[in-house]
Amino acid sequence: MRRLIVNADDLGADEARNEGIFEAIRAGVVTSASILPNGPALGHALERVRSGGCEGVSFAVHLNLSEGRPLAEGLTRLAGPDGKFLGKAGAHRLLAGAGDAFLAAEIARETTLQIGKLLDEGIAVTHIDGHQHVHVFPAALSAVTETAKAFGISRMRIPDETDLPEGGVLEANRLEESRRFASLGREARRRLAAAGIVSSDHFRGLALKGRLDLERLVELAGSLPDGTTELMVHPGRVPVRNAFSAFSSADRERELEALLHPRFRLALRAAGVMLVSFREIDS
């Protein structure tokens, strides 16, 4: 049996992205969404969730340790002198090492507040994933895992994508980044299994980020392996300004239109692929 979770990231980043994600949810093609607990448009996203139409959709904490302002005060390792996170490059450098007890404590404190924020707002959190995959970096993984388990959350994204192109399809820096995330994901899968954390069997979306269009979606539908695959997507409408990511609005709109196109659903049906959420992953 082949099952597909279509997970839309960055819910709460801005209202335009929120609107695009909810369009795809209403169409039945996005089955899961990841919420930024410190996103500028979190309130708008929560209002839309509460208004109905999201029955059966799973929601993740899109753990953010890299952009914007943390929820915790007084962070000295995760945040800079301006009180903001260090940005993508800075956070990745910090979290790529082994870490130490002080850094782990800061990560646990911020993770606790981000999970607690969504739970306090009435969101039934099914799983954890990371903005820019921070949750699987070596210095973060143990602290995030233990905090998630303390909240009774036993599902997590593992971005261990296989069959990444060797070159020519992706520009060199994006391919290198995708390989790094996939490598971190492979190591995380081993450690998370030992900790009792479960995930999808397979992951797709690293190689498709910024490139996902209808033809690639149709191709993916016909080539999914047996088991459950998570497809990470970033749909959205054009925002007035980009508060959280340099990933262009044109790419987000193209992803949204591809997801909404009837050919994608027809391709899934022809391939015998069932759309599911993270709730269907046994915990």
Secondary structure as the mmCIF struct_conf table of DSSP 4:
data_model
#
loop_
_struct_conf.conf_type_id
_struct_conf.id
_struct_conf.beg_label_comp_id
_struct_conf.beg_label_asym_id
_struct_conf.beg_label_seq_id
_struct_conf.end_label_comp_id
_struct_conf.end_label_asym_id
_struct_conf.end_label_seq_id
STRN STRN1 ARG A 2 LEU A 11
TURN_TY1_P TURN_TY1_P1 GLY A 12 GLY A 12
BEND BEND1 ALA A 13 ALA A 13
HELX_RH_AL_P HELX_RH_AL_P1 GLU A 15 ARG A 26
TURN_TY1_P TURN_TY1_P2 ALA A 27 GLY A 28
STRN STRN2 SER A 32 ILE A 35
TURN_TY1_P TURN_TY1_P3 PRO A 37 ASN A 38
TURN_TY1_P TURN_TY1_P4 PRO A 40 ALA A 41
HELX_RH_AL_P HELX_RH_AL_P2 LEU A 42 ARG A 50
TURN_TY1_P TURN_TY1_P5 SER A 51 SER A 51
BEND BEND2 GLY A 52 GLY A 52
TURN_TY1_P TURN_TY1_P6 GLU A 55 GLY A 56
STRN STRN3 SER A 58 LEU A 63
BEND BEND3 LEU A 65 GLY A 68
BEND BEND4 LEU A 71 GLY A 74
BEND BEND5 THR A 76 LEU A 78
STRN STRN4 ALA A 79 ALA A 79
TURN_TY1_P TURN_TY1_P7 PRO A 81 ASP A 82
BEND BEND6 GLY A 83 LYS A 84
STRN STRN5 PHE A 85 PHE A 85
HELX_RH_AL_P HELX_RH_AL_P3 GLY A 87 ALA A 96
BEND BEND7 GLY A 97 GLY A 97
HELX_RH_AL_P HELX_RH_AL_P4 ALA A 101 ASP A 120
TURN_TY1_P TURN_TY1_P8 GLU A 121 GLY A 122
STRN STRN6 VAL A 125 GLY A 130
HELX_RH_3T_P HELX_RH_3T_P1 HIS A 131 VAL A 136
BEND BEND8 PHE A 137 PHE A 137
HELX_RH_AL_P HELX_RH_AL_P5 PRO A 138 ALA A 150
TURN_TY1_P TURN_TY1_P9 PHE A 151 GLY A 152
STRN STRN7 ARG A 155 MET A 156
BEND BEND9 ASP A 163 ASP A 163
BEND BEND10 GLY A 167 LEU A 170
HELX_RH_AL_P HELX_RH_AL_P6 ALA A 172 ALA A 194
TURN_TY1_P TURN_TY1_P10 ALA A 195 GLY A 196
STRN STRN8 VAL A 198 VAL A 198
BEND BEND11 ASP A 201 ASP A 201
STRN STRN9 HIS A 202 ARG A 204
TURN_TY1_P TURN_TY1_P11 LEU A 206 ARG A 211
HELX_RH_AL_P HELX_RH_AL_P7 LEU A 214 ALA A 221
TURN_TY1_P TURN_TY1_P12 GLY A 222 SER A 223
HELX_LH_PP_P HELX_LH_PP_P1 LEU A 224 PRO A 225
BEND BEND12 ASP A 226 ASP A 226
STRN STRN10 GLY A 227 VAL A 233
HELX_LH_PP_P HELX_LH_PP_P2 ARG A 237 PRO A 239
BEND BEND13 VAL A 240 ARG A 241
BEND BEND14 ALA A 243 PHE A 244
BEND BEND15 PHE A 247 PHE A 247
HELX_RH_AL_P HELX_RH_AL_P8 SER A 249 LEU A 260
BEND BEND16 HIS A 261 HIS A 261
HELX_RH_AL_P HELX_RH_AL_P9 PRO A 262 ALA A 270
TURN_TY1_P TURN_TY1_P13 ALA A 271 GLY A 272
STRN STRN11 VAL A 273 LEU A 275
HELX_RH_3T_P HELX_RH_3T_P2 PHE A 278 GLU A 280
BEND BEND17 ILE A 281 ILE A 281
#
